[in-house]
């Protein structure tokens, strides 16, 4: 009985520590967002099972023009929910916590822009071209900067 109780307590403590650590990783990104005055591009993806997620990665994320734009104006985080790929427990816990807060409906892909002041807005991806998607982001970037009290 004591051994079971000890194992249970250790398991609970490990889970709590892992959740705290995973939240700290995203919290660091939020802090970077404030310091760099850049919004966060948060992508919820099912990278190995969601056909729209795979298409988004193939036609938008891998595009060099988009990558340059993303790097210049945003901080990027992908909360991935694969079915076959392995993830660390820290990454899994962080992604689940982010989904609970920002994607409770479980929509994939789901793209949010989070301003440095922690306000968020969702962007739709509907087989857009890179140019059209960057145009959408440019409008959102202006919104994020207005929410932060700056103009870029």
VOSE-347037 format. One record per residue: x, y, z of N, C-alpha, C, O, CB in turn; residue number from 1. Coordinates in steps of 0.2 Angstrom, whole numbers. Each point is the difference from the previous one (the first is absolute). Glycine has a CB too. Example, Ala and Ser with C-alpha at 12.3 -4.5 7.8 and 13.67 -1.06 7.14 Angstrom:
2
66,-28,39,-4,6,0,4,6,0,5,-1,3,-14,-5,3,1 $
7,11,-10,4,6,1,-4,5,3,3,6,1,3,-9,-11,2 $
// end
This chain:
152
4,-6,0,-4,6,0,4,6,0,-1,5,-4,-8,-11,10,1 $
14,7,-2,5,5,1,4,1,-7,1,6,-2,0,-7,14,2 $
1,-4,-15,3,0,-6,-4,3,-6,2,4,-4,5,-14,8,3 $
-13,8,-4,-5,3,-5,-1,7,1,0,4,-4,-6,-15,4,4 $
5,13,6,-1,7,2,6,4,-2,-1,6,-3,-7,-9,13,5 $
14,1,-8,6,3,-2,0,1,-8,2,5,-2,4,-9,13,6 $
-7,-1,-14,0,0,-8,-5,5,-2,2,4,-5,2,-16,4,7 $
-10,12,3,-5,5,-2,2,7,2,-1,4,-5,-8,-13,7,8 $
12,10,3,2,7,2,6,2,-5,0,6,-2,-3,-8,15,9 $
8,-2,-14,5,1,-4,-3,2,-7,3,4,-4,5,-11,10,10 $
-12,3,-9,-3,1,-6,-4,7,-1,1,3,-5,-2,-16,4,11 $
-3,14,6,-3,7,1,5,5,0,-1,5,-4,-9,-10,10,12 $
15,5,-2,5,5,0,4,1,-7,1,5,-2,0,-7,14,13 $
0,-4,-15,4,1,-7,-5,3,-5,2,4,-4,4,-15,7,14 $
-12,9,-3,-5,3,-4,-1,8,1,0,4,-5,-6,-15,4,15 $
6,13,7,-1,7,2,6,4,-2,0,5,-3,-7,-8,12,16 $
13,0,-8,7,3,-2,0,0,-8,3,5,-2,3,-9,13,17 $
-8,-1,-14,0,0,-8,-4,6,-2,2,3,-5,0,-16,5,18 $
-8,13,2,-5,5,-2,3,7,1,-1,5,-4,-9,-13,7,19 $
13,9,3,2,7,2,6,1,-5,1,6,-2,-4,-7,14,20 $
7,-4,-13,6,2,-5,-2,1,-7,2,5,-3,5,-12,10,21 $
-12,3,-9,-3,2,-7,-3,6,-1,1,4,-5,-3,-16,4,22 $
-2,14,6,-3,7,0,5,5,0,0,6,-3,-10,-10,9,23 $
16,3,-2,5,5,0,3,1,-7,2,6,-1,1,-10,13,24 $
-2,-1,-16,3,1,-6,-4,5,-5,2,4,-3,2,-16,4,25 $
-11,11,-1,-4,4,-3,0,7,3,0,5,-3,-7,-14,-1,26 $
7,9,11,1,7,3,6,4,-2,0,6,0,-6,-11,10,27 $
11,1,-11,7,3,-2,-2,3,-7,3,6,-2,4,-14,8,28 $
-10,5,-11,-2,3,-6,-4,6,1,1,5,-4,0,-17,-2,29 $
-6,12,10,-4,6,1,4,6,3,-1,5,-2,-9,-13,5,30 $
15,6,1,4,5,2,5,3,-5,1,6,-1,-1,-11,12,31 $
2,1,-16,4,2,-6,-5,4,-4,3,5,-3,4,-15,3,32 $
-13,9,-1,-5,3,-4,0,8,3,0,4,-4,-6,-15,1,33 $
5,11,9,0,7,3,7,4,-1,0,6,-1,-8,-10,10,34 $
13,0,-7,7,4,-1,1,2,-7,3,5,-1,1,-12,11,35 $
-5,2,-15,2,2,-7,-6,3,-4,1,2,-5,6,-12,5,36 $
-13,11,4,-5,4,-3,-3,-4,-6,-1,3,-5,5,8,9,37 $
-4,-17,-4,-2,-5,-6,-6,-4,3,0,-3,5,12,3,-10,38 $
-17,0,1,-5,-5,1,2,-7,-1,5,-2,-3,-14,10,0,39 $
5,-13,6,2,-7,-1,-5,-3,-5,-6,1,0,10,-2,12,40 $
-1,-3,-16,-4,-4,-5,0,-7,3,4,-4,0,0,11,-10,41 $
-10,-9,12,-1,-6,3,-4,-5,-4,-6,2,-2,6,4,13,42 $
2,-11,-13,-3,-5,-5,-1,-6,4,4,-4,3,2,9,-13,43 $
-13,-7,10,-2,-7,3,0,-4,-6,-4,1,-5,-3,4,14,44 $
10,-11,-9,1,-4,-6,-1,-7,2,2,-2,5,5,10,-11,45 $
-9,-12,1,0,-8,1,5,-2,-6,-3,-2,-5,-9,1,10,46 $
18,2,-4,5,0,-6,1,-7,-3,2,0,-6,4,8,12,47 $
-9,-13,-4,1,-7,-3,-7,-3,-2,0,-6,-2,11,5,8,48 $
-16,5,-5,-7,-3,-1,-5,5,-3,-5,-2,-3,7,-6,12,49 $
-1,14,-8,-5,5,-2,2,3,-7,5,3,-1,-7,0,13,50 $
-2,-5,-17,2,2,-7,1,8,-1,4,2,-4,-11,-13,0,51 $
2,15,7,1,7,-1,6,2,4,4,5,-3,-16,-3,2,52 $
14,-5,6,7,2,4,6,-2,-5,4,4,0,-10,-6,12,53 $
5,-3,-15,6,-3,-4,0,5,-6,6,2,-2,-7,-14,6,54 $
-4,14,-7,0,5,-6,2,6,3,4,3,-4,-14,-9,-1,55 $
8,9,11,3,6,2,7,0,1,4,5,-2,-15,-3,8,56 $
14,-7,-3,7,-1,0,4,0,-6,5,3,-1,-7,-9,12,57 $
-1,2,-16,3,-1,-6,0,7,-5,5,1,-2,-8,-13,3,58 $
-2,15,-1,-1,6,-4,1,7,3,2,4,-4,-10,-11,-2,59 $
8,7,13,1,6,3,6,0,4,5,4,-1,-17,-2,1,60 $
12,-6,5,6,0,5,7,-1,-3,5,3,2,-14,-7,6,61 $
9,-1,-13,6,-1,-3,3,5,-5,5,0,-3,-8,-12,5,62 $
-2,17,-4,2,5,-5,5,5,3,-1,2,5,-10,-4,-11,63 $
16,3,2,6,4,2,-3,7,1,2,4,5,7,-11,-10,64 $
-13,10,1,-3,7,1,-4,0,6,1,5,4,-1,-4,-16,65 $
-4,-6,14,-4,0,6,5,0,6,-1,3,5,-9,-9,-11,66 $
15,1,6,4,-1,5,4,7,2,0,2,6,1,-14,-9,67 $
1,16,-2,3,6,1,-5,5,3,2,3,5,6,-5,-15,68 $
-14,2,8,-5,5,2,-1,-2,8,-1,4,4,-4,-3,-16,69 $
4,-8,13,-2,-2,7,5,2,5,-1,2,5,-5,-12,-10,70 $
13,9,3,5,1,4,1,7,1,2,2,6,4,-12,-10,71 $
-7,14,0,1,8,0,-6,3,5,2,4,4,3,-4,-15,72 $
-11,-3,11,-5,4,3,-4,-4,6,-3,3,4,2,2,-15,73 $
3,-11,12,-3,-4,5,5,-5,3,5,-1,-2,-16,1,-5,74 $
8,-2,13,3,-6,4,-4,-6,-2,-6,1,0,11,6,9,75 $
-2,-13,-10,-4,-5,-3,0,-6,5,5,-2,3,-2,5,-14,76 $
-9,-6,12,0,-6,4,-6,-5,-3,-5,2,-2,9,5,13,77 $
-2,-13,-12,-4,-5,-2,-2,-5,6,4,-3,2,1,4,-14,78 $
-12,-1,13,-2,-5,5,-3,-6,-4,-5,1,-3,2,8,11,79 $
7,-14,-9,-1,-5,-4,-4,-6,4,2,-1,6,8,4,-13,80 $
-14,-6,4,-4,-6,3,0,-6,-5,-5,-2,-3,-2,10,9,81 $
13,-11,-7,1,-5,-5,-3,-7,3,-1,0,6,11,6,-10,82 $
-11,-10,-1,-3,-7,3,6,-5,0,0,-5,4,-12,8,-9,83 $
17,-2,0,5,-5,0,7,2,2,4,-4,3,-10,0,-13,84 $
7,11,10,6,3,2,1,0,7,-5,1,4,5,6,-14,85 $
6,-9,13,1,0,7,1,8,2,4,3,-3,1,-15,3,86 $
-7,13,6,1,7,3,2,-1,8,-2,-5,3,-6,10,-11,87 $
12,-1,10,2,0,7,-6,1,4,-5,4,-2,17,0,0,88 $
-12,-6,9,-6,2,4,-1,7,1,-5,3,1,7,-14,5,89 $
4,15,-6,0,7,1,-4,3,-6,-4,5,1,15,-5,6,90 $
-9,-2,-13,-3,3,-6,-8,-1,0,-4,4,-1,15,-5,-5,91 $
-12,-6,8,-7,-2,0,-4,4,5,-6,3,-2,9,-14,-2,92 $
-1,12,10,-3,4,5,-1,7,-2,-5,3,1,9,-11,7,93 $
1,11,-11,0,7,-2,-6,1,-5,-4,4,0,17,-3,3,94 $
-12,-5,-8,-5,0,-6,-7,-1,3,-5,4,-3,13,-8,-5,95 $
-9,-1,12,-7,-1,3,-2,6,4,-6,2,0,8,-14,0,96 $
2,15,4,-2,6,4,-1,6,-5,-5,4,1,12,-8,9,97 $
-3,5,-15,-2,5,-5,-7,-1,-4,-3,5,-1,16,-3,0,98 $
-14,-8,0,-6,-2,-4,-6,1,5,-5,3,-3,11,-11,-4,99 $
-5,7,13,-6,1,5,-1,8,0,-6,2,1,9,-12,6,100 $
2,14,-7,-1,7,0,-2,3,-6,-5,4,-1,13,-4,10,101 $
-5,-2,-15,0,4,-6,-4,-4,-6,-2,3,-5,12,3,8,102 $
-11,-13,-2,-3,-4,-5,-5,-5,3,1,-6,-1,9,8,-7,103 $
-14,0,12,-4,-5,4,-5,-4,-5,-2,-6,2,2,13,8,104 $
-1,-5,-16,-5,-4,-4,4,-5,-4,-3,-4,-4,-4,14,3,105 $
14,-10,1,4,-5,-3,0,1,-8,0,-5,-3,-2,-2,13,106 $
2,13,-12,0,1,-7,7,0,-3,5,3,3,-15,4,-2,107 $
11,-10,-7,7,-1,-3,-1,1,-7,-4,-2,-3,8,-6,12,108 $
1,12,-12,5,4,3,-4,6,3,-5,2,-2,14,-5,-5,109 $
-7,6,13,-2,6,3,6,4,1,5,-2,3,-15,-4,3,110 $
9,12,-9,5,5,0,-2,6,4,-5,3,-1,10,-7,-10,111 $
-1,6,17,-2,6,4,6,4,-1,6,-2,0,-13,-4,8,112 $
6,13,-7,5,5,1,-1,2,7,-6,3,1,7,0,-14,113 $
4,-3,17,-1,3,7,5,6,0,6,0,-1,-9,-12,6,114 $
-1,18,-3,4,6,0,4,0,7,-1,-4,4,-8,10,-11,115 $
14,-2,7,4,1,6,-4,2,6,3,-1,6,7,4,-13,116 $
-16,-1,6,-4,1,6,-5,-5,2,-5,0,4,6,12,-7,117 $
1,-18,-1,-4,-6,2,-7,-1,-3,-4,-4,2,10,4,8,118 $
-8,5,-15,-6,-1,-3,1,-4,-6,5,0,-3,-9,11,6,119 $
-1,-15,-5,1,-5,-6,-6,1,-5,-5,2,1,11,-10,7,120 $
-4,6,-14,-5,0,-6,2,-6,-4,6,-2,-1,-7,14,1,121 $
-4,-15,-3,1,-6,-4,0,2,-7,-3,4,-2,-3,-11,10,122 $
10,3,-12,1,1,-7,-3,-6,-3,2,-6,2,8,14,-1,123 $
-14,-8,-7,-2,-5,-3,5,-2,-6,3,4,-3,-15,-1,6,124 $
13,-9,-4,4,-3,-6,-5,-4,-4,-2,-5,2,13,5,5,125 $
-12,3,-13,-4,-4,-5,4,-1,-7,-2,3,-5,-9,2,11,126 $
16,-9,-6,4,-1,-6,2,7,-3,1,0,-6,-7,-11,4,127 $
8,15,6,3,7,-2,6,-1,-3,4,-5,1,-10,11,8,128 $
8,-2,-14,7,1,-3,4,3,6,-2,3,5,-2,-2,-17,129 $
11,-2,11,4,4,5,-1,7,0,0,3,5,9,-12,-7,130 $
-10,12,-4,-1,7,0,-6,2,3,0,5,4,6,-4,-15,131 $
-12,-4,10,-6,1,4,0,-1,7,-2,4,4,-4,-7,-14,132 $
10,-2,12,0,-1,7,5,5,4,-2,2,5,1,-14,-7,133 $
6,14,-2,4,6,3,-4,6,0,1,4,5,10,-9,-9,134 $
-15,6,-1,-5,6,1,-4,0,6,-1,5,3,1,-4,-16,135 $
-3,-7,14,-4,0,6,4,1,6,-2,4,5,-5,-13,-10,136 $
13,6,6,4,1,6,2,8,0,1,2,6,4,-14,-7,137 $
-4,15,-4,2,7,0,-6,4,4,2,5,3,5,-6,-14,138 $
-13,0,9,-5,3,3,-1,-1,8,0,4,4,-6,-5,-15,139 $
7,-6,12,0,-2,7,6,3,4,0,2,6,-5,-13,-9,140 $
11,12,0,6,2,3,-1,8,2,2,2,5,5,-10,-12,141 $
-11,11,3,-2,7,1,-4,0,7,0,4,4,1,0,-17,142 $
-6,-8,13,-5,-1,5,4,-1,7,-1,3,5,-8,-8,-13,143 $
14,0,7,4,-2,6,4,6,3,1,1,6,0,-13,-10,144 $
2,16,-1,4,6,2,-4,5,3,2,4,5,6,-7,-14,145 $
-14,4,7,-5,5,2,-2,-2,8,0,4,4,-4,-1,-16,146 $
3,-10,13,-2,-2,6,6,1,5,-1,0,6,-7,-9,-11,147 $
14,9,2,6,1,4,2,7,1,4,2,4,0,-13,-8,148 $
-8,16,1,2,7,0,5,2,-5,3,6,1,-7,-6,11,149 $
6,-4,-17,5,2,-4,-2,0,-7,-6,-3,-1,15,-1,8,150 $
-6,7,-12,-2,0,-7,6,-3,-4,6,3,0,-14,6,1,151 $
8,-14,-5,5,-3,-4,-3,-1,-7,4,-2,-4,2,-4,13,152 $
// end
